[in-house]
Structures are given as C-alpha cells and as structure tokens.
Amino acid sequence: MSRFDGRVAFITGGAMGFGRAFGETLGREGAAVVLVDRNGAAAKQAAAELSAAGLHAAAVECDVVDKDQVDHAVAETVDLFGGIDILINNAGLHLTKYNRPFSHLPLSDIRALFEVNMMGVINCSLASLEPMRARGGGSIVNISSMASYSSASPYGVSKLAVRGLTIAFATEFAGAGIRCNAIAPGLIATESAMADLPEGLVNSIVNDRQLVNRLGEVADIASMAVYLCSDDASFITGETFKVSGGIPLWI
Ligand SMILES: NC(=O)c1ccc[n+]([C@@H]2O[C@H](COP(=O)([O-])OP(=O)(O)OC[C@H]3O[C@@H](n4cnc5c(N)ncnc54)[C@H](O)[C@@H]3O)[C@@H](O)[C@H]2O)c1
C-alpha cells in the first residue's frame, strides 16, 4: 500500500521540468496523475513514458489561462479517474526577460506573464474546488519562487501574488477540507532554466549565494511537494516553503 493509492493529482505544466517530476514522484507513490499542459504533444509523450513505467498517467492539453479549457480539463480528469484530490499549480513563465524592470518590458509581455502565473492559479484552483469538496477535501500546492522575496520585477511580483493566492485559497477553501500551500524554489536545473541562464550566473548563484553549494534538482522540489500533499502535512496550510539551498535573505 502506497501513500497516495486511490488519489488523483491534476498537475499543470506537467509536460516537462518540475511538472513531469511531480507526476513521476506522485505516480510512484500510487497516485493517478494527469499532466495538464498547453503543449499537448509533450504532455502526451510524458504521460506515455510514465504509463510505460507502470504508473497511472494521462495527458490533457489545456492552456491554464483559458477558463473554459481548464473547466474541460477538470471534467476530463474526473471522468478518467473519478475525482481530484491534489492540484499542483506549477505552469508558469519564468524566462529572465520577465525579470527586467516593469518599464523595460512591453505591456503585452507583462499581461501574458500575469495571465499565466496568476490567472492560471486562480482558474485551476476555482475549477478544482467542487471536485475536491466532493472527495471530502484535498491539497493544493502552488509553485512560487525565491524571486518573490528578492525581485521587484514583473516575475517577482507575479510570484508574490502566488504567495498571496496561497493564503487566500487556504482561507477560502478550508471549510471544504482543502489545504493550500506554496513552494518558493531557488535555482533548479530544469532544461528550460539551464538553457535560459548564462553559465557564469548559475555558477555564482550555486557557489557564492547558496549555503548548500550544489545545483538544485527537480527531486528537491518534488519531495517538498509530495510532503505537502501527504497526510503528514495535515496541520499545515497557508504557508510558503523556501527550497533554495539556503539563499540568504536579509533579516
Ligand atoms: N526552474 C527553476 O529554477 C524555477 C525556480 C523557481 C520557480 N520556478 C517555477 O516553477 C515552475 C516550473 O518551472 P520549470 O523550470 O519546470 O518550467 P518549464 O518551462 O520547464 O516547464 C513549464 C511547463 O509549463 C507549461 N506551460 C506554460 N504556460 C502554460 C499555460 N499557459 N498553460 C498550460 N501549461 C503551460 C509549458 O508548456 C511547460 O511544459 C514555473 O512556475 C516557474 O516559474 C522554476
């Protein structure tokens, strides 16, 4: 018997990076996982690989910005696996171009960023409320960022909003037995982050800023996500947890 047997996880941005790792880790612990991504082909490929490894996995093409697509993805998940117990709001835009000052970024880019990083979380959380309530409760994990503590850029502010939404939904959904927490990752070696960041910057973050001098791995974030989704975290809600190798903040 595994910890997540009989549970269903709806994971946005599930095709690659963190999302795929969440799917694999929760799947290995018995959950049925739905990889929800606007890149339907990549999500399908990832779900096929997980299924080939013996996990219960499916892919649903969905842009989290579009409420109708989200409602449809939630309905498809309930049809496929009978409900939703876990929502991981992971889909997000994070290229360094979004880390410039507001006045240096076209308004269209700022709008697109907030649509995905903020409205995506709102759309998926609201759409999952009733299916989770019907199961007697559940757990939402939002993916914020360490940038929400240190960067007043559009990206940092969008991820600060994710921390705010975490408190809002923890409060609003508590009566339905739903907990809502967030993770603020530091630099983690996903394909997209490594392709985006210059090697010199990666080395200086790892060696000069972190207290643990190794590159963060998706498994470091997946283990925190799994803990927060599990019954071991049943007394924890409304919190954001930093997982960054100890990047120091001012006190
Ligand atoms: N990698 C890092 O170092 C790091 C650090 C802090 C926070 N984060 C956050 O973690 C999350 C995942 O990061 P990653 O490195 O795995 O990203 P990634 O770019 O590797 O993967 C993101 C996935 O989300 C999907 N996606 C993007 N917009 C979408 C939308 N509108 N609807 C549905 N799917 C969409 C993409 O198709 C892709 O499959 C993001 O929210 C990011 O901001 C990452």
The ligand as a Tripos MOL2 file, in Angstrom:
@<TRIPOS>MOLECULE
LIG
   44    48     1     0     0
SMALL
NO_CHARGES

@<TRIPOS>ATOM
      1 N1         13.4250   26.1190  -12.7460 N.am      1 LIG1
      2 C1         13.6340   26.9800  -11.7780 C.2       1 LIG1
      3 O1         14.7750   27.2810  -11.4040 O.2       1 LIG1
      4 C2         12.4600   27.6320  -11.0700 C.ar      1 LIG1
      5 C3         12.7180   28.3880   -9.9170 C.ar      1 LIG1
      6 C4         11.6500   28.9720   -9.2450 C.ar      1 LIG1
      7 C5         10.3580   28.7860   -9.6920 C.ar      1 LIG1
      8 N2         10.1290   28.0640  -10.8270 N.ar      1 LIG1
      9 C6          8.7330   27.9100  -11.2520 C.3       1 LIG1
     10 O2          8.4500   26.5300  -11.3910 O.3       1 LIG1
     11 C7          7.5030   26.3060  -12.4110 C.3       1 LIG1
     12 C8          8.0280   25.2830  -13.3960 C.3       1 LIG1
     13 O3          9.3230   25.6480  -13.8140 O.3       1 LIG1
     14 P1         10.0940   24.7420  -14.8830 P.3       1 LIG1
     15 O4         11.5200   25.1830  -14.8730 O.co2     1 LIG1
     16 O5          9.7510   23.3180  -14.6960 O.co2     1 LIG1
     17 O6          9.4110   25.3000  -16.2300 O.3       1 LIG1
     18 P2          9.4350   24.7090  -17.7120 P.3       1 LIG1
     19 O7          9.4400   25.8950  -18.6170 O.co2     1 LIG1
     20 O8         10.4900   23.6680  -17.8600 O.co2     1 LIG1
     21 O9          8.0390   23.9640  -17.8330 O.3       1 LIG1
     22 C9          6.8590   24.6880  -17.7530 C.3       1 LIG1
     23 C10         5.7250   23.8810  -18.3650 C.3       1 LIG1
     24 O10         4.5460   24.6860  -18.2230 O.3       1 LIG1
     25 C11         3.8440   24.6760  -19.4620 C.3       1 LIG1
     26 N3          3.0480   25.9000  -19.5650 N.ar      1 LIG1
     27 C12         3.4940   27.1640  -19.6990 C.ar      1 LIG1
     28 N4          2.4570   28.0030  -19.8130 N.ar      1 LIG1
     29 C13         1.3220   27.2550  -19.7460 C.ar      1 LIG1
     30 C14        -0.0660   27.5450  -19.8240 C.ar      1 LIG1
     31 N5         -0.4940   28.7840  -20.0440 N.pl3     1 LIG1
     32 N6         -0.9380   26.5270  -19.6950 N.ar      1 LIG1
     33 C15        -0.5090   25.2580  -19.5170 C.ar      1 LIG1
     34 N7          0.7920   24.9080  -19.4790 N.ar      1 LIG1
     35 C16         1.6950   25.9060  -19.5890 C.ar      1 LIG1
     36 C17         4.9360   24.5860  -20.5270 C.3       1 LIG1
     37 O11         4.4060   24.1150  -21.7750 O.3       1 LIG1
     38 C18         5.9290   23.6270  -19.8830 C.3       1 LIG1
     39 O12         5.6250   22.2890  -20.1720 O.3       1 LIG1
     40 C19         7.2140   27.6820  -13.0230 C.3       1 LIG1
     41 O13         6.0400   28.2160  -12.4350 O.3       1 LIG1
     42 C20         8.4290   28.5040  -12.6140 C.3       1 LIG1
     43 O14         8.1450   29.8800  -12.5220 O.3       1 LIG1
     44 C21        11.1540   27.4700  -11.5180 C.ar      1 LIG1
@<TRIPOS>BOND
     1     1     2 1
     2     2     3 2
     3     2     4 1
     4     4     5 ar
     5     4    44 ar
     6     5     6 ar
     7     6     7 ar
     8     7     8 ar
     9     8     9 1
    10     8    44 ar
    11     9    10 1
    12     9    42 1
    13    10    11 1
    14    11    12 1
    15    11    40 1
    16    12    13 1
    17    13    14 1
    18    14    15 2
    19    14    16 1
    20    14    17 1
    21    17    18 1
    22    18    19 2
    23    18    20 1
    24    18    21 1
    25    21    22 1
    26    22    23 1
    27    23    24 1
    28    23    38 1
    29    24    25 1
    30    25    26 1
    31    25    36 1
    32    26    27 ar
    33    26    35 ar
    34    27    28 ar
    35    28    29 ar
    36    29    30 ar
    37    29    35 ar
    38    30    31 1
    39    30    32 ar
    40    32    33 ar
    41    33    34 ar
    42    34    35 ar
    43    36    37 1
    44    36    38 1
    45    38    39 1
    46    40    41 1
    47    40    42 1
    48    42    43 1
@<TRIPOS>SUBSTRUCTURE
     1 LIG1         1 GROUP 0 **** ****
